[in-house]
Amino acid sequence: MKVPAVVRRVPRRFRALATAAGMLVAASAALLGAAPAQAAPAGLPGIDVSHYQGSINWGSVKGSGIRFAYIKATEGTSVIDSAFSANYTGAYNAGVIRGAYHFARPGSSSGAAQANYFAAHGGAWSADNLTLPGALDLEVSGCDGLSASAMVSWIKDFTTTYRADTGRDAVLYTTASWWSSCTGGSTAFGSSNPMWVAHWGVSSPSVPAGWGTYTFWQYADNGSVPGISGAVDTDVFNGSADRLLALANNTP
């Protein structure tokens, strides 16, 4: 499904609700001779997953050429994704460079509290050639009731605490429209936190204010990858295999 640039992506936890409808749309599109899913842009191929993907055969994922994966670990200060342990361990054992992500709930508790919870429940980091810095998923609808200045303060609280906990700067996942609406287009994080931008159905993504380019790009939500039943978010890393490894290991 293509999402216009000005529309926020559907939060990950709601996508399962659309699965049946999506299957009907896909079948109709096939009968009408619709164009196939967007081709992968240049860059190293990756995916991001949660329990909604069900059981994953990570050996098949690795064998298909996927080089990295972000895996949902936590949400707020009370939710651990039910498939996180299996996915995180499975990706590691298959040799897929992986990182954990945290779904932000800025209206429910402080950034520091959520960063500590994330780091303690899957978001920690080690220089083992296979672990990316944790990612903060910023997409909650309505900005979770926060003003732009309050949201910027919340993100600073999270990222500062996460760095203190792990020694790494968190990757920030968002869309240009969410960032504009919910932070007022803040430029406070572009020099420290890698950008993972979501923008589907385009040849080049709109990057939020503060970043000249992206580190990761989620370019579609309807990818097909061996080892995964059904659709999966597809991503690319904007660089070489050596640069991905350097990001994982925090080396120049």
C-alpha angles and dihedrals in degrees: 000000000000116000119205114241093248096052121087116236118255110264111260094242091061098051095087089063089063097047098099093045090047092053091053091049091049092050092049091048091052091052090050093049095248120180117271123253116291114286117244113267122227115292140069110312122242144155140212122218147175136178089293089078090062121209111357127204098216093186089061091045091054092044091055091062101261108152103186143012137197112212127197111246109163148001125203111327101304110045128084114180108250093226097042099100094046093045097044093048093041093052091048094049091049092052096248112147103237143181135188126239133205123213105224121230100182094171095058106053142349125291090243093053092051093045091052091048091049094048091049095048107046106312097096120116139220133177097246101128091253108064125087123197113271120268130224112218108215110185108103112146122255090014084276088277096298126132118236093258092048091049092051089050090049093051091048089051091051097044095044091050094044090053091050090050098045110013090240136104110239120242111240118222118197147112127261091243094051091047092050094047099041104034100026089242095301116195094195098107107039096094096049113026123059114236122236103186126194116211121143133202098015134108092229127018128238105243121213121251114279097039125086091199141351133263095202129018124198098205101173143012097205104065125145117219128173110251094034124088112220132356124337135186111261126209143175132212113227099228148034129302089258091055092049089053090048090053090049094050098035093238130140 
